[in-house]
């Protein structure tokens, strides 16, 4: 536990010292929430308060950007620069290192979620009074599921230089198709079919059910089940394909 706590502090320092992480991973969802809320926050979306609908969408976007995209990019860069290989040569167990990385990601998302809730409530007028008890579970499960998928994705990226382009090409279309910014009911039929299997679609359903409709965990078994399946898939792939040495090695 002492090694894990020490490494968690290191991961937090590394994250906040990186301007790219602080701006694009942490601050971008906050900025998008403020901008979209200013434009659409006073309208109704799918028959519900637009500000609350957008807040849930931006919470989902923030989780994907941090736990999936940010995690995958950082690990690929560390792998290709030899950092992960050197970590394997230290007394720190591999499991403790990865656990610290994921816990650090969870802590960042917790801070980001708190900031988004404040912006949603006081800047764009989102109604948080109906938030259900499943909200914290949705954030936690979404973070763990997308962190597992982020670990799995690292095997598909060959270079640190190309990591941002590859990961962005995966997660940005998913964000749009899943309906983080608008209702998926406006999408063409084939895109709706794709959205129906994407994990973010179910995370957003879980978040909006708890945040907008005040639903508890008992009403979210389908999103929970789908997210757990995607998490299991990500873990299974990561266990088989995750590499500690550069791909060129």
KOLSE-411876 format. One record per residue (C-alpha): x, y negated, z; chain. Coordinates in pm, whole numbers, plus 50000, padded with zeros to 5 digits. Each point is the difference from the previous one (the first is absolute). Layout:
N
       x       y       z   chain
       X       Y       Z       A
...
This chain:
249
       x       y       z   chain
   50000   50000   50000       A
   50288   49764   50074       A
   50144   50052   49652       A
   49657   49949   49846       A
   49944   49675   50192       A
   50347   49875   49906       A
   49946   50078   49632       A
   49655   49840   50008       A
   50159   49674   50118       A
   50253   50028   49718       A
   49726   50051   49742       A
   49811   49697   50126       A
   50311   49783   49977       A
   50068   50121   49648       A
   49645   49925   49892       A
   49977   49647   50134       A
   50350   49905   49884       A
   49902   50079   49642       A
   49837   49700   49834       A
   49848   50225   49734       A
   49831   50214   50265       A
   49876   49703   50197       A
   49859   49821   49695       A
   49876   50265   49761       A
   49907   50277   50242       A
   49875   49808   50302       A
   49898   49654   49880       A
   49855   50077   49655       A
   49680   50170   50130       A
   49946   49705   50235       A
   50040   49750   49717       A
   49768   50195   49769       A
   49737   50021   50273       A
   50007   49625   50047       A
   49985   49928   49626       A
   49727   50251   49913       A
   49804   49910   50310       A
   50002   49635   49902       A
   49855   50090   49659       A
   49758   50282   50079       A
   49961   49992   50376       A
   49669   49814   50001       A
   49838   50237   49748       A
   49845   50341   50035       A
   50180   50305   49861       A
   49801   50322   49972       A
   49729   49840   50209       A
   50225   49926   50298       A
   50194   49702   50129       A
   50277   49930   49749       A
   50256   49893   50260       A
   49963   50324   50196       A
   50008   50206   49679       A
   50321   49832   49885       A
   50156   50031   50346       A
   49953   50378   49995       A
   50142   50013   49648       A
   50308   49800   50095       A
   50054   50217   50307       A
   50009   50303   49772       A
   50231   49820   49758       A
   50234   49908   50285       A
   50019   50361   50115       A
   50083   50124   49650       A
   50254   49723   49936       A
   50180   50069   50329       A
   49962   50371   50074       A
   50015   50124   49641       A
   50179   49754   49774       A
   50230   49834   50253       A
   50098   50326   50167       A
   50074   50176   49671       A
   50207   49711   49862       A
   50208   49960   50316       A
   50074   50372   50029       A
   50102   50030   49634       A
   50234   49702   50032       A
   50151   50147   50317       A
   50037   50341   49834       A
   50170   49867   49690       A
   50232   49772   50199       A
   50113   50294   50213       A
   49838   49883   50324       A
   49784   50311   50040       A
   50298   50226   49934       A
   50194   49825   50276       A
   49702   50030   50236       A
   50008   50377   49949       A
   50359   49997   50122       A
   49912   49838   50333       A
   49862   50165   50317       A
   49659   49848   49923       A
   49765   50284   49893       A
   49842   49959   49658       A
   49652   50035   50150       A
   50073   49721   50251       A
   50122   49770   49724       A
   49691   50052   49785       A
   49773   49972   50303       A
   50162   49665   50087       A
   49951   49879   49641       A
   49631   50095   50006       A
   49942   49857   50350       A
   50166   49676   49891       A
   49767   49990   49701       A
   49702   50059   50228       A
   50110   49715   50226       A
   50032   49763   49703       A
   49652   50097   49883       A
   49859   49946   50348       A
   50140   49646   50003       A
   49884   49942   49644       A
   49651   50126   50084       A
   49977   49768   50298       A
   50104   49704   49785       A
   49748   50092   49731       A
   49719   50028   50255       A
   50085   49653   50130       A
   50006   49855   49648       A
   49678   50180   49915       A
   49820   49875   50308       A
   50120   49642   50024       A
   50106   49906   49644       A
   49744   50165   49774       A
   49717   50066   50246       A
   49983   50381   50002       A
   49752   50144   50249       A
   50189   50239   50229       A
   49726   50040   50258       A
   49871   50322   49840       A
   50338   50174   49978       A
   49960   50365   50094       A
   50218   50227   50207       A
   50139   50173   49693       A
   50202   49696   49891       A
   50318   50085   50193       A
   49978   50362   49884       A
   49967   49884   49639       A
   50314   49784   50027       A
   50200   50275   50172       A
   49891   50279   49768       A
   50048   49784   49692       A
   50351   49907   50111       A
   50105   50359   50065       A
   49845   50128   49676       A
   50168   49740   49781       A
   50330   50034   50186       A
   49995   50372   49917       A
   49926   49919   49636       A
   50277   49739   49999       A
   50250   50261   50120       A
   49883   50234   49725       A
   50030   49731   49733       A
   50370   49943   50070       A
   50084   50321   49813       A
   49856   49856   49679       A
   50220   49687   50009       A
   50349   50051   49865       A
   50171   49669   50078       A
   49989   49721   50252       A
   49988   49741   49723       A
   49688   50155   49850       A
   49824   50077   50328       A
   49794   49681   50011       A
   49881   50038   49639       A
   49904   50367   50039       A
   49822   49958   50331       A
   49817   49687   49883       A
   49883   50185   49689       A
   49842   50259   50229       A
   49845   49795   50277       A
   49874   49685   49825       A
   49765   50185   49761       A
   49877   50202   50297       A
   49924   49681   50191       A
   49790   49862   49715       A
   49823   50323   49904       A
   49917   50082   50362       A
   49823   49666   50045       A
   50217   49813   50247       A
   49915   49669   49829       A
   49653   50070   49862       A
   49724   50260   49986       A
   50076   50322   49811       A
   49640   50000   49875       A
   50110   49751   49735       A
   50260   50239   49858       A
   49952   50208   49683       A
   49892   50357   50062       A
   50341   50160   49940       A
   50163   49763   50249       A
   49731   50076   50256       A
   50083   50368   49956       A
   50368   49928   50064       A
   49913   49787   50302       A
   49803   50292   50140       A
   50317   50201   50063       A
   50236   49724   50114       A
   50083   49986   50374       A
   49968   49621   50014       A
   49636   50023   49890       A
   49921   50202   50311       A
   50212   49785   50229       A
   49808   49695   49878       A
   49671   50185   50053       A
   50110   50081   50355       A
   50113   49642   50069       A
   49689   49839   49854       A
   49773   50244   50177       A
   50151   49914   50337       A
   50069   49630   49943       A
   49699   49893   49794       A
   49731   50253   50092       A
   50105   50068   50359       A
   50019   50376   49943       A
   50185   50231   50235       A
   50220   50300   49931       A
   49696   50226   49975       A
   49899   49834   49673       A
   50343   50030   49838       A
   50068   50373   49979       A
   50037   49992   49622       A
   50264   49721   49997       A
   50178   50163   50294       A
   50008   50337   49826       A
   50126   49857   49670       A
   50271   49794   50170       A
   50113   50304   50199       A
   50020   50204   49679       A
   50212   49734   49831       A
   50220   49979   50312       A
   50048   50377   49997       A
   50086   49989   49629       A
   50252   49721   50058       A
   50165   50188   50287       A
   50016   50323   49800       A
   50163   49826   49702       A
   50238   49800   50220       A
   50117   50313   50183       A
   50094   50159   49668       A
   50138   49703   49811       A
   50129   49731   50239       A
   50372   49941   49948       A
   50259   49847   50230       A
   50273   49973   49738       A
   50000   49774   49694       A
   49840   50147   49690       A
   50328   49951   49817       A
   50178   50225   50250       A
